[in-house]
Amino acid sequence: MSLLRYIRKMQQLDGFIKRKSTGNQLSFAEKTGMSKSMLNEYLKEMKELGFPIKYCRKRNSYFYERDGCLVKSLFEMKTDKADLNKIQE
């Protein structure tokens, strides 16, 4: 799997988790077009990367234990003074 496809799949999972609309493991896998085992692999890797993913049995959904967000880009461009001046104008 290409890195770009992998990141896009993580973004998809992140969106469901943020909305707390994953459902149980089987439902979550179906919503994302994945097998349960593949979903487990992604969730495991996301946890290893520091995503505070938990499961609530009462709500029957995965959620983030702490607020945060998935970074949008692997390359962050620096902002110089000229760029800041344009923004402030």
PDB file of N, CA, C and O in Angstrom:
ATOM      1  N   MET A   1       0.850  -1.181   0.000  1.00  0.00           N
ATOM      2  CA  MET A   1       0.000   0.000   0.000  1.00  0.00           C
ATOM      3  C   MET A   1       0.891   1.238   0.000  1.00  0.00           C
ATOM      4  O   MET A   1       1.881   1.309   0.727  1.00  0.00           O
ATOM      5  N   SER A   2       0.526   2.189  -0.812  1.00  0.00           N
ATOM      6  CA  SER A   2       1.312   3.413  -0.878  1.00  0.00           C
ATOM      7  C   SER A   2       1.098   4.239   0.393  1.00  0.00           C
ATOM      8  O   SER A   2       0.079   4.115   1.072  1.00  0.00           O
ATOM      9  N   LEU A   3       2.067   5.065   0.687  1.00  0.00           N
ATOM     10  CA  LEU A   3       1.998   5.920   1.868  1.00  0.00           C
ATOM     11  C   LEU A   3       0.786   6.837   1.799  1.00  0.00           C
ATOM     12  O   LEU A   3       0.110   7.046   2.807  1.00  0.00           O
ATOM     13  N   LEU A   4       0.506   7.382   0.631  1.00  0.00           N
ATOM     14  CA  LEU A   4      -0.625   8.287   0.465  1.00  0.00           C
ATOM     15  C   LEU A   4      -1.951   7.576   0.762  1.00  0.00           C
ATOM     16  O   LEU A   4      -2.805   8.129   1.455  1.00  0.00           O
ATOM     17  N   ARG A   5      -2.126   6.371   0.251  1.00  0.00           N
ATOM     18  CA  ARG A   5      -3.351   5.604   0.524  1.00  0.00           C
ATOM     19  C   ARG A   5      -3.459   5.278   2.008  1.00  0.00           C
ATOM     20  O   ARG A   5      -4.551   5.306   2.576  1.00  0.00           O
ATOM     21  N   TYR A   6      -2.345   4.974   2.627  1.00  0.00           N
ATOM     22  CA  TYR A   6      -2.310   4.662   4.059  1.00  0.00           C
ATOM     23  C   TYR A   6      -2.748   5.882   4.873  1.00  0.00           C
ATOM     24  O   TYR A   6      -3.563   5.759   5.787  1.00  0.00           O
ATOM     25  N   ILE A   7      -2.213   7.047   4.544  1.00  0.00           N
ATOM     26  CA  ILE A   7      -2.559   8.281   5.257  1.00  0.00           C
ATOM     27  C   ILE A   7      -4.033   8.620   5.046  1.00  0.00           C
ATOM     28  O   ILE A   7      -4.719   9.023   5.986  1.00  0.00           O
ATOM     29  N   ARG A   8      -4.514   8.459   3.835  1.00  0.00           N
ATOM     30  CA  ARG A   8      -5.937   8.744   3.564  1.00  0.00           C
ATOM     31  C   ARG A   8      -6.855   7.822   4.362  1.00  0.00           C
ATOM     32  O   ARG A   8      -7.903   8.249   4.847  1.00  0.00           O
ATOM     33  N   LYS A   9      -6.462   6.568   4.496  1.00  0.00           N
ATOM     34  CA  LYS A   9      -7.265   5.633   5.285  1.00  0.00           C
ATOM     35  C   LYS A   9      -7.248   6.054   6.753  1.00  0.00           C
ATOM     36  O   LYS A   9      -8.273   5.977   7.431  1.00  0.00           O
ATOM     37  N   MET A  10      -6.097   6.496   7.245  1.00  0.00           N
ATOM     38  CA  MET A  10      -6.014   6.980   8.623  1.00  0.00           C
ATOM     39  C   MET A  10      -6.884   8.226   8.804  1.00  0.00           C
ATOM     40  O   MET A  10      -7.521   8.387   9.845  1.00  0.00           O
ATOM     41  N   GLN A  11      -6.918   9.097   7.814  1.00  0.00           N
ATOM     42  CA  GLN A  11      -7.773  10.286   7.887  1.00  0.00           C
ATOM     43  C   GLN A  11      -9.245   9.879   7.948  1.00  0.00           C
ATOM     44  O   GLN A  11     -10.028  10.479   8.684  1.00  0.00           O
ATOM     45  N   GLN A  12      -9.614   8.874   7.186  1.00  0.00           N
ATOM     46  CA  GLN A  12     -10.987   8.383   7.200  1.00  0.00           C
ATOM     47  C   GLN A  12     -11.336   7.840   8.585  1.00  0.00           C
ATOM     48  O   GLN A  12     -12.388   8.172   9.132  1.00  0.00           O
ATOM     49  N   LEU A  13     -10.466   7.012   9.153  1.00  0.00           N
ATOM     50  CA  LEU A  13     -10.702   6.462  10.482  1.00  0.00           C
ATOM     51  C   LEU A  13     -10.778   7.581  11.512  1.00  0.00           C
ATOM     52  O   LEU A  13     -11.640   7.564  12.391  1.00  0.00           O
ATOM     53  N   ASP A  14      -9.880   8.547  11.403  1.00  0.00           N
ATOM     54  CA  ASP A  14      -9.844   9.693  12.310  1.00  0.00           C
ATOM     55  C   ASP A  14     -11.184  10.440  12.296  1.00  0.00           C
ATOM     56  O   ASP A  14     -11.692  10.827  13.348  1.00  0.00           O
ATOM     57  N   GLY A  15     -11.742  10.637  11.121  1.00  0.00           N
ATOM     58  CA  GLY A  15     -13.017  11.342  11.006  1.00  0.00           C
ATOM     59  C   GLY A  15     -14.142  10.628  11.745  1.00  0.00           C
ATOM     60  O   GLY A  15     -14.914  11.263  12.462  1.00  0.00           O
ATOM     61  N   PHE A  16     -14.238   9.318  11.576  1.00  0.00           N
ATOM     62  CA  PHE A  16     -15.264   8.544  12.271  1.00  0.00           C
ATOM     63  C   PHE A  16     -15.057   8.600  13.784  1.00  0.00           C
ATOM     64  O   PHE A  16     -16.012   8.753  14.547  1.00  0.00           O
ATOM     65  N   ILE A  17     -13.798   8.475  14.205  1.00  0.00           N
ATOM     66  CA  ILE A  17     -13.504   8.481  15.640  1.00  0.00           C
ATOM     67  C   ILE A  17     -13.828   9.844  16.245  1.00  0.00           C
ATOM     68  O   ILE A  17     -14.411   9.912  17.327  1.00  0.00           O
ATOM     69  N   LYS A  18     -13.463  10.926  15.568  1.00  0.00           N
ATOM     70  CA  LYS A  18     -13.767  12.269  16.066  1.00  0.00           C
ATOM     71  C   LYS A  18     -15.265  12.478  16.237  1.00  0.00           C
ATOM     72  O   LYS A  18     -15.701  13.107  17.201  1.00  0.00           O
ATOM     73  N   ARG A  19     -16.053  11.951  15.305  1.00  0.00           N
ATOM     74  CA  ARG A  19     -17.509  12.113  15.362  1.00  0.00           C
ATOM     75  C   ARG A  19     -18.158  11.116  16.324  1.00  0.00           C
ATOM     76  O   ARG A  19     -19.359  11.175  16.587  1.00  0.00           O
ATOM     77  N   LYS A  20     -17.339  10.204  16.839  1.00  0.00           N
ATOM     78  CA  LYS A  20     -17.830   9.136  17.721  1.00  0.00           C
ATOM     79  C   LYS A  20     -18.962   8.372  17.045  1.00  0.00           C
ATOM     80  O   LYS A  20     -19.981   8.054  17.657  1.00  0.00           O
ATOM     81  N   SER A  21     -18.749   8.091  15.774  1.00  0.00           N
ATOM     82  CA  SER A  21     -19.783   7.403  14.988  1.00  0.00           C
ATOM     83  C   SER A  21     -19.254   6.120  14.364  1.00  0.00           C
ATOM     84  O   SER A  21     -19.613   5.766  13.241  1.00  0.00           O
ATOM     85  N   THR A  22     -18.395   5.429  15.107  1.00  0.00           N
ATOM     86  CA  THR A  22     -17.784   4.227  14.548  1.00  0.00           C
ATOM     87  C   THR A  22     -18.661   3.002  14.678  1.00  0.00           C
ATOM     88  O   THR A  22     -18.629   2.121  13.818  1.00  0.00           O
ATOM     89  N   GLY A  23     -19.443   2.933  15.738  1.00  0.00           N
ATOM     90  CA  GLY A  23     -20.158   1.700  16.030  1.00  0.00           C
ATOM     91  C   GLY A  23     -19.177   0.684  16.575  1.00  0.00           C
ATOM     92  O   GLY A  23     -18.039   1.022  16.901  1.00  0.00           O
ATOM     93  N   ASN A  24     -19.615  -0.559  16.674  1.00  0.00           N
ATOM     94  CA  ASN A  24     -18.704  -1.592  17.175  1.00  0.00           C
ATOM     95  C   ASN A  24     -17.649  -1.915  16.108  1.00  0.00           C
ATOM     96  O   ASN A  24     -17.637  -1.330  15.024  1.00  0.00           O
ATOM     97  N   GLN A  25     -16.786  -2.843  16.440  1.00  0.00           N
ATOM     98  CA  GLN A  25     -15.662  -3.154  15.553  1.00  0.00           C
ATOM     99  C   GLN A  25     -16.114  -3.618  14.163  1.00  0.00           C
ATOM    100  O   GLN A  25     -15.561  -3.184  13.152  1.00  0.00           O
ATOM    101  N   LEU A  26     -17.101  -4.483  14.117  1.00  0.00           N
ATOM    102  CA  LEU A  26     -17.584  -4.984  12.826  1.00  0.00           C
ATOM    103  C   LEU A  26     -18.226  -3.861  12.014  1.00  0.00           C
ATOM    104  O   LEU A  26     -17.987  -3.740  10.812  1.00  0.00           O
ATOM    105  N   SER A  27     -19.034  -3.049  12.672  1.00  0.00           N
ATOM    106  CA  SER A  27     -19.691  -1.931  11.991  1.00  0.00           C
ATOM    107  C   SER A  27     -18.663  -0.929  11.469  1.00  0.00           C
ATOM    108  O   SER A  27     -18.779  -0.436  10.347  1.00  0.00           O
ATOM    109  N   PHE A  28     -17.657  -0.635  12.292  1.00  0.00           N
ATOM    110  CA  PHE A  28     -16.592   0.296  11.910  1.00  0.00           C
ATOM    111  C   PHE A  28     -15.841  -0.232  10.696  1.00  0.00           C
ATOM    112  O   PHE A  28     -15.550   0.516   9.763  1.00  0.00           O
ATOM    113  N   ALA A  29     -15.534  -1.508  10.713  1.00  0.00           N
ATOM    114  CA  ALA A  29     -14.835  -2.121   9.576  1.00  0.00           C
ATOM    115  C   ALA A  29     -15.673  -2.018   8.307  1.00  0.00           C
ATOM    116  O   ALA A  29     -15.149  -1.701   7.239  1.00  0.00           O
ATOM    117  N   GLU A  30     -16.960  -2.282   8.421  1.00  0.00           N
ATOM    118  CA  GLU A  30     -17.839  -2.208   7.256  1.00  0.00           C
ATOM    119  C   GLU A  30     -17.942  -0.779   6.725  1.00  0.00           C
ATOM    120  O   GLU A  30     -17.919  -0.569   5.513  1.00  0.00           O
ATOM    121  N   LYS A  31     -18.055   0.210   7.627  1.00  0.00           N
ATOM    122  CA  LYS A  31     -18.160   1.613   7.219  1.00  0.00           C
ATOM    123  C   LYS A  31     -16.933   2.076   6.447  1.00  0.00           C
ATOM    124  O   LYS A  31     -17.029   2.941   5.576  1.00  0.00           O
ATOM    125  N   THR A  32     -15.795   1.505   6.765  1.00  0.00           N
ATOM    126  CA  THR A  32     -14.541   1.938   6.143  1.00  0.00           C
ATOM    127  C   THR A  32     -14.070   0.999   5.033  1.00  0.00           C
ATOM    128  O   THR A  32     -13.011   1.210   4.442  1.00  0.00           O
ATOM    129  N   GLY A  33     -14.866  -0.042   4.751  1.00  0.00           N
ATOM    130  CA  GLY A  33     -14.517  -0.968   3.680  1.00  0.00           C
ATOM    131  C   GLY A  33     -13.303  -1.827   3.999  1.00  0.00           C
ATOM    132  O   GLY A  33     -12.520  -2.176   3.115  1.00  0.00           O
ATOM    133  N   MET A  34     -13.159  -2.162   5.270  1.00  0.00           N
ATOM    134  CA  MET A  34     -12.009  -2.951   5.708  1.00  0.00           C
ATOM    135  C   MET A  34     -12.483  -4.237   6.382  1.00  0.00           C
ATOM    136  O   MET A  34     -13.641  -4.351   6.785  1.00  0.00           O
ATOM    137  N   SER A  35     -11.579  -5.195   6.497  1.00  0.00           N
ATOM    138  CA  SER A  35     -11.861  -6.374   7.314  1.00  0.00           C
ATOM    139  C   SER A  35     -11.611  -6.003   8.776  1.00  0.00           C
ATOM    140  O   SER A  35     -10.931  -5.018   9.063  1.00  0.00           O
ATOM    141  N   LYS A  36     -12.157  -6.789   9.691  1.00  0.00           N
ATOM    142  CA  LYS A  36     -11.923  -6.528  11.113  1.00  0.00           C
ATOM    143  C   LYS A  36     -10.441  -6.597  11.443  1.00  0.00           C
ATOM    144  O   LYS A  36      -9.940  -5.786  12.222  1.00  0.00           O
ATOM    145  N   SER A  37      -9.739  -7.555  10.860  1.00  0.00           N
ATOM    146  CA  SER A  37      -8.313  -7.703  11.171  1.00  0.00           C
ATOM    147  C   SER A  37      -7.506  -6.513  10.648  1.00  0.00           C
ATOM    148  O   SER A  37      -6.565  -6.066  11.303  1.00  0.00           O
ATOM    149  N   MET A  38      -7.870  -6.003   9.475  1.00  0.00           N
ATOM    150  CA  MET A  38      -7.169  -4.834   8.929  1.00  0.00           C
ATOM    151  C   MET A  38      -7.468  -3.606   9.785  1.00  0.00           C
ATOM    152  O   MET A  38      -6.571  -2.812  10.068  1.00  0.00           O
ATOM    153  N   LEU A  39      -8.719  -3.450  10.196  1.00  0.00           N
ATOM    154  CA  LEU A  39      -9.079  -2.344  11.080  1.00  0.00           C
ATOM    155  C   LEU A  39      -8.271  -2.425  12.370  1.00  0.00           C
ATOM    156  O   LEU A  39      -7.752  -1.414  12.842  1.00  0.00           O
ATOM    157  N   ASN A  40      -8.162  -3.608  12.935  1.00  0.00           N
ATOM    158  CA  ASN A  40      -7.378  -3.777  14.169  1.00  0.00           C
ATOM    159  C   ASN A  40      -5.927  -3.370  13.971  1.00  0.00           C
ATOM    160  O   ASN A  40      -5.320  -2.766  14.856  1.00  0.00           O
ATOM    161  N   GLU A  41      -5.374  -3.699  12.817  1.00  0.00           N
ATOM    162  CA  GLU A  41      -3.991  -3.315  12.516  1.00  0.00           C
ATOM    163  C   GLU A  41      -3.849  -1.794  12.472  1.00  0.00           C
ATOM    164  O   GLU A  41      -2.914  -1.234  13.045  1.00  0.00           O
ATOM    165  N   TYR A  42      -4.771  -1.141  11.797  1.00  0.00           N
ATOM    166  CA  TYR A  42      -4.726   0.322  11.722  1.00  0.00           C
ATOM    167  C   TYR A  42      -4.862   0.943  13.101  1.00  0.00           C
ATOM    168  O   TYR A  42      -4.099   1.842  13.453  1.00  0.00           O
ATOM    169  N   LEU A  43      -5.832   0.472  13.893  1.00  0.00           N
ATOM    170  CA  LEU A  43      -6.034   1.031  15.226  1.00  0.00           C
ATOM    171  C   LEU A  43      -4.806   0.803  16.106  1.00  0.00           C
ATOM    172  O   LEU A  43      -4.413   1.679  16.877  1.00  0.00           O
ATOM    173  N   LYS A  44      -4.214  -0.361  15.986  1.00  0.00           N
ATOM    174  CA  LYS A  44      -2.997  -0.672  16.750  1.00  0.00           C
ATOM    175  C   LYS A  44      -1.871   0.289  16.358  1.00  0.00           C
ATOM    176  O   LYS A  44      -1.196   0.843  17.226  1.00  0.00           O
ATOM    177  N   GLU A  45      -1.671   0.483  15.062  1.00  0.00           N
ATOM    178  CA  GLU A  45      -0.615   1.377  14.591  1.00  0.00           C
ATOM    179  C   GLU A  45      -0.885   2.826  14.988  1.00  0.00           C
ATOM    180  O   GLU A  45       0.034   3.561  15.351  1.00  0.00           O
ATOM    181  N   MET A  46      -2.157   3.231  14.915  1.00  0.00           N
ATOM    182  CA  MET A  46      -2.491   4.594  15.310  1.00  0.00           C
ATOM    183  C   MET A  46      -2.201   4.800  16.801  1.00  0.00           C
ATOM    184  O   MET A  46      -1.697   5.851  17.198  1.00  0.00           O
ATOM    185  N   LYS A  47      -2.516   3.808  17.613  1.00  0.00           N
ATOM    186  CA  LYS A  47      -2.212   3.894  19.049  1.00  0.00           C
ATOM    187  C   LYS A  47      -0.705   3.979  19.278  1.00  0.00           C
ATOM    188  O   LYS A  47      -0.242   4.738  20.129  1.00  0.00           O
ATOM    189  N   GLU A  48       0.056   3.197  18.515  1.00  0.00           N
ATOM    190  CA  GLU A  48       1.522   3.242  18.632  1.00  0.00           C
ATOM    191  C   GLU A  48       2.072   4.608  18.230  1.00  0.00           C
ATOM    192  O   GLU A  48       3.116   5.028  18.731  1.00  0.00           O
ATOM    193  N   LEU A  49       1.377   5.301  17.332  1.00  0.00           N
ATOM    194  CA  LEU A  49       1.777   6.643  16.907  1.00  0.00           C
ATOM    195  C   LEU A  49       1.337   7.726  17.893  1.00  0.00           C
ATOM    196  O   LEU A  49       1.671   8.898  17.721  1.00  0.00           O
ATOM    197  N   GLY A  50       0.588   7.334  18.923  1.00  0.00           N
ATOM    198  CA  GLY A  50       0.193   8.284  19.953  1.00  0.00           C
ATOM    199  C   GLY A  50      -1.260   8.705  19.945  1.00  0.00           C
ATOM    200  O   GLY A  50      -1.658   9.540  20.757  1.00  0.00           O
ATOM    201  N   PHE A  51      -2.067   8.149  19.049  1.00  0.00           N
ATOM    202  CA  PHE A  51      -3.488   8.474  19.037  1.00  0.00           C
ATOM    203  C   PHE A  51      -4.134   7.879  20.296  1.00  0.00           C
ATOM    204  O   PHE A  51      -4.024   6.675  20.532  1.00  0.00           O
ATOM    205  N   PRO A  52      -4.808   8.714  21.110  1.00  0.00           N
ATOM    206  CA  PRO A  52      -5.398   8.213  22.362  1.00  0.00           C
ATOM    207  C   PRO A  52      -6.774   7.568  22.142  1.00  0.00           C
ATOM    208  O   PRO A  52      -7.784   8.047  22.657  1.00  0.00           O
ATOM    209  N   ILE A  53      -6.792   6.486  21.377  1.00  0.00           N
ATOM    210  CA  ILE A  53      -8.043   5.830  20.989  1.00  0.00           C
ATOM    211  C   ILE A  53      -8.517   4.912  22.109  1.00  0.00           C
ATOM    212  O   ILE A  53      -7.758   4.101  22.640  1.00  0.00           O
ATOM    213  N   LYS A  54      -9.790   5.061  22.450  1.00  0.00           N
ATOM    214  CA  LYS A  54     -10.439   4.206  23.443  1.00  0.00           C
ATOM    215  C   LYS A  54     -11.776   3.748  22.878  1.00  0.00           C
ATOM    216  O   LYS A  54     -12.254   4.279  21.875  1.00  0.00           O
ATOM    217  N   TYR A  55     -12.372   2.757  23.533  1.00  0.00           N
ATOM    218  CA  TYR A  55     -13.686   2.269  23.115  1.00  0.00           C
ATOM    219  C   TYR A  55     -14.651   2.419  24.279  1.00  0.00           C
ATOM    220  O   TYR A  55     -14.335   2.044  25.408  1.00  0.00           O
ATOM    221  N   CYS A  56     -15.827   2.967  24.004  1.00  0.00           N
ATOM    222  CA  CYS A  56     -16.874   3.137  25.015  1.00  0.00           C
ATOM    223  C   CYS A  56     -17.952   2.091  24.760  1.00  0.00           C
ATOM    224  O   CYS A  56     -18.625   2.126  23.730  1.00  0.00           O
ATOM    225  N   ARG A  57     -18.114   1.172  25.687  1.00  0.00           N
ATOM    226  CA  ARG A  57     -19.134   0.127  25.527  1.00  0.00           C
ATOM    227  C   ARG A  57     -20.543   0.703  25.638  1.00  0.00           C
ATOM    228  O   ARG A  57     -21.475   0.212  25.002  1.00  0.00           O
ATOM    229  N   LYS A  58     -20.688   1.741  26.445  1.00  0.00           N
ATOM    230  CA  LYS A  58     -22.010   2.353  26.635  1.00  0.00           C
ATOM    231  C   LYS A  58     -22.498   3.012  25.332  1.00  0.00           C
ATOM    232  O   LYS A  58     -23.654   2.848  24.943  1.00  0.00           O
ATOM    233  N   ARG A  59     -21.599   3.760  24.664  1.00  0.00           N
ATOM    234  CA  ARG A  59     -21.948   4.437  23.402  1.00  0.00           C
ATOM    235  C   ARG A  59     -21.729   3.549  22.190  1.00  0.00           C
ATOM    236  O   ARG A  59     -22.157   3.868  21.081  1.00  0.00           O
ATOM    237  N   ASN A  60     -21.055   2.428  22.420  1.00  0.00           N
ATOM    238  CA  ASN A  60     -20.763   1.488  21.343  1.00  0.00           C
ATOM    239  C   ASN A  60     -19.975   2.183  20.229  1.00  0.00           C
ATOM    240  O   ASN A  60     -20.317   2.072  19.052  1.00  0.00           O
ATOM    241  N   SER A  61     -18.908   2.907  20.620  1.00  0.00           N
ATOM    242  CA  SER A  61     -18.122   3.650  19.638  1.00  0.00           C
ATOM    243  C   SER A  61     -16.712   3.909  20.152  1.00  0.00           C
ATOM    244  O   SER A  61     -16.473   4.022  21.354  1.00  0.00           O
ATOM    245  N   TYR A  62     -15.794   3.998  19.204  1.00  0.00           N
ATOM    246  CA  TYR A  62     -14.440   4.425  19.530  1.00  0.00           C
ATOM    247  C   TYR A  62     -14.448   5.940  19.684  1.00  0.00           C
ATOM    248  O   TYR A  62     -15.288   6.621  19.095  1.00  0.00           O
ATOM    249  N   PHE A  63     -13.516   6.468  20.473  1.00  0.00           N
ATOM    250  CA  PHE A  63     -13.407   7.908  20.689  1.00  0.00           C
ATOM    251  C   PHE A  63     -11.966   8.235  21.062  1.00  0.00           C
ATOM    252  O   PHE A  63     -11.170   7.340  21.347  1.00  0.00           O
ATOM    253  N   TYR A  64     -11.636   9.530  21.057  1.00  0.00           N
ATOM    254  CA  TYR A  64     -10.327   9.969  21.510  1.00  0.00           C
ATOM    255  C   TYR A  64     -10.427  10.365  22.979  1.00  0.00           C
ATOM    256  O   TYR A  64     -11.302  11.136  23.373  1.00  0.00           O
ATOM    257  N   GLU A  65      -9.527   9.831  23.766  1.00  0.00           N
ATOM    258  CA  GLU A  65      -9.498  10.111  25.200  1.00  0.00           C
ATOM    259  C   GLU A  65      -9.121  11.570  25.475  1.00  0.00           C
ATOM    260  O   GLU A  65      -9.542  12.140  26.482  1.00  0.00           O
ATOM    261  N   ARG A  66      -8.339  12.167  24.594  1.00  0.00           N
ATOM    262  CA  ARG A  66      -7.938  13.572  24.704  1.00  0.00           C
ATOM    263  C   ARG A  66      -8.161  14.249  23.357  1.00  0.00           C
ATOM    264  O   ARG A  66      -8.132  13.606  22.308  1.00  0.00           O
ATOM    265  N   ASP A  67      -8.385  15.575  23.409  1.00  0.00           N
ATOM    266  CA  ASP A  67      -8.550  16.333  22.167  1.00  0.00           C
ATOM    267  C   ASP A  67      -7.232  16.412  21.415  1.00  0.00           C
ATOM    268  O   ASP A  67      -6.158  16.454  22.015  1.00  0.00           O
ATOM    269  N   GLY A  68      -7.331  16.429  20.122  1.00  0.00           N
ATOM    270  CA  GLY A  68      -6.156  16.539  19.263  1.00  0.00           C
ATOM    271  C   GLY A  68      -6.608  16.411  17.824  1.00  0.00           C
ATOM    272  O   GLY A  68      -7.802  16.322  17.538  1.00  0.00           O
ATOM    273  N   CYS A  69      -5.643  16.401  16.926  1.00  0.00           N
ATOM    274  CA  CYS A  69      -6.006  16.241  15.524  1.00  0.00           C
ATOM    275  C   CYS A  69      -4.858  15.588  14.762  1.00  0.00           C
ATOM    276  O   CYS A  69      -3.690  15.677  15.141  1.00  0.00           O
ATOM    277  N   LEU A  70      -5.235  14.943  13.695  1.00  0.00           N
ATOM    278  CA  LEU A  70      -4.289  14.338  12.774  1.00  0.00           C
ATOM    279  C   LEU A  70      -3.690  15.463  11.949  1.00  0.00           C
ATOM    280  O   LEU A  70      -4.425  16.288  11.406  1.00  0.00           O
ATOM    281  N   VAL A  71      -2.378  15.513  11.844  1.00  0.00           N
ATOM    282  CA  VAL A  71      -1.766  16.580  11.063  1.00  0.00           C
ATOM    283  C   VAL A  71      -2.169  16.430   9.605  1.00  0.00           C
ATOM    284  O   VAL A  71      -2.304  15.316   9.098  1.00  0.00           O
ATOM    285  N   LYS A  72      -2.359  17.549   8.943  1.00  0.00           N
ATOM    286  CA  LYS A  72      -2.862  17.547   7.568  1.00  0.00           C
ATOM    287  C   LYS A  72      -1.785  17.275   6.528  1.00  0.00           C
ATOM    288  O   LYS A  72      -2.089  16.883   5.402  1.00  0.00           O
ATOM    289  N   SER A  73      -0.523  17.483   6.905  1.00  0.00           N
ATOM    290  CA  SER A  73       0.547  17.375   5.928  1.00  0.00           C
ATOM    291  C   SER A  73       1.813  16.836   6.577  1.00  0.00           C
ATOM    292  O   SER A  73       2.056  17.070   7.761  1.00  0.00           O
ATOM    293  N   LEU A  74       2.607  16.125   5.814  1.00  0.00           N
ATOM    294  CA  LEU A  74       3.888  15.655   6.325  1.00  0.00           C
ATOM    295  C   LEU A  74       4.966  16.726   6.202  1.00  0.00           C
ATOM    296  O   LEU A  74       6.033  16.609   6.804  1.00  0.00           O
ATOM    297  N   PHE A  75       4.689  17.763   5.429  1.00  0.00           N
ATOM    298  CA  PHE A  75       5.640  18.848   5.234  1.00  0.00           C
ATOM    299  C   PHE A  75       4.973  20.142   5.644  1.00  0.00           C
ATOM    300  O   PHE A  75       3.975  20.551   5.050  1.00  0.00           O
ATOM    301  N   GLU A  76       5.522  20.785   6.657  1.00  0.00           N
ATOM    302  CA  GLU A  76       4.966  22.043   7.132  1.00  0.00           C
ATOM    303  C   GLU A  76       5.849  23.178   6.648  1.00  0.00           C
ATOM    304  O   GLU A  76       7.044  23.220   6.943  1.00  0.00           O
ATOM    305  N   MET A  77       5.258  24.091   5.910  1.00  0.00           N
ATOM    306  CA  MET A  77       6.031  25.213   5.382  1.00  0.00           C
ATOM    307  C   MET A  77       6.159  26.291   6.441  1.00  0.00           C
ATOM    308  O   MET A  77       5.211  26.578   7.172  1.00  0.00           O
ATOM    309  N   LYS A  78       7.328  26.880   6.514  1.00  0.00           N
ATOM    310  CA  LYS A  78       7.557  27.963   7.457  1.00  0.00           C
ATOM    311  C   LYS A  78       6.921  29.238   6.924  1.00  0.00           C
ATOM    312  O   LYS A  78       6.867  29.470   5.716  1.00  0.00           O
ATOM    313  N   THR A  79       6.447  30.048   7.838  1.00  0.00           N
ATOM    314  CA  THR A  79       5.848  31.324   7.483  1.00  0.00           C
ATOM    315  C   THR A  79       6.863  32.417   7.791  1.00  0.00           C
ATOM    316  O   THR A  79       7.365  32.516   8.911  1.00  0.00           O
ATOM    317  N   ASP A  80       7.157  33.230   6.791  1.00  0.00           N
ATOM    318  CA  ASP A  80       8.110  34.320   7.034  1.00  0.00           C
ATOM    319  C   ASP A  80       7.359  35.623   7.286  1.00  0.00           C
ATOM    320  O   ASP A  80       6.130  35.656   7.212  1.00  0.00           O
ATOM    321  N   LYS A  81       8.088  36.692   7.581  1.00  0.00           N
ATOM    322  CA  LYS A  81       7.471  37.975   7.921  1.00  0.00           C
ATOM    323  C   LYS A  81       6.600  38.513   6.788  1.00  0.00           C
ATOM    324  O   LYS A  81       5.542  39.086   7.048  1.00  0.00           O
ATOM    325  N   ALA A  82       7.022  38.342   5.551  1.00  0.00           N
ATOM    326  CA  ALA A  82       6.252  38.844   4.409  1.00  0.00           C
ATOM    327  C   ALA A  82       4.883  38.163   4.355  1.00  0.00           C
ATOM    328  O   ALA A  82       3.867  38.808   4.095  1.00  0.00           O
ATOM    329  N   ASP A  83       4.872  36.860   4.600  1.00  0.00           N
ATOM    330  CA  ASP A  83       3.615  36.129   4.610  1.00  0.00           C
ATOM    331  C   ASP A  83       2.702  36.607   5.744  1.00  0.00           C
ATOM    332  O   ASP A  83       1.495  36.756   5.556  1.00  0.00           O
ATOM    333  N   LEU A  84       3.283  36.842   6.908  1.00  0.00           N
ATOM    334  CA  LEU A  84       2.494  37.337   8.048  1.00  0.00           C
ATOM    335  C   LEU A  84       1.909  38.707   7.765  1.00  0.00           C
ATOM    336  O   LEU A  84       0.767  38.985   8.131  1.00  0.00           O
ATOM    337  N   ASN A  85       2.690  39.570   7.113  1.00  0.00           N
ATOM    338  CA  ASN A  85       2.206  40.913   6.780  1.00  0.00           C
ATOM    339  C   ASN A  85       1.022  40.840   5.814  1.00  0.00           C
ATOM    340  O   ASN A  85       0.074  41.616   5.937  1.00  0.00           O
ATOM    341  N   LYS A  86       1.070  39.908   4.849  1.00  0.00           N
ATOM    342  CA  LYS A  86      -0.033  39.743   3.903  1.00  0.00           C
ATOM    343  C   LYS A  86      -1.296  39.278   4.616  1.00  0.00           C
ATOM    344  O   LYS A  86      -2.399  39.710   4.279  1.00  0.00           O
ATOM    345  N   ILE A  87      -1.137  38.411   5.586  1.00  0.00           N
ATOM    346  CA  ILE A  87      -2.278  37.888   6.338  1.00  0.00           C
ATOM    347  C   ILE A  87      -2.926  38.991   7.168  1.00  0.00           C
ATOM    348  O   ILE A  87      -4.151  39.063   7.270  1.00  0.00           O
ATOM    349  N   GLN A  88      -2.096  39.848   7.758  1.00  0.00           N
ATOM    350  CA  GLN A  88      -2.587  40.897   8.661  1.00  0.00           C
ATOM    351  C   GLN A  88      -3.219  42.052   7.908  1.00  0.00           C
ATOM    352  O   GLN A  88      -3.995  42.807   8.492  1.00  0.00           O
ATOM    353  N   GLU A  89      -2.909  42.212   6.627  1.00  0.00           N
ATOM    354  CA  GLU A  89      -3.454  43.350   5.851  1.00  0.00           C
ATOM    355  C   GLU A  89      -4.899  43.176   5.517  1.00  0.00           C
ATOM    356  O   GLU A  89      -5.492  44.042   4.874  1.00  0.00           O
TER     357      GLU A  89
END
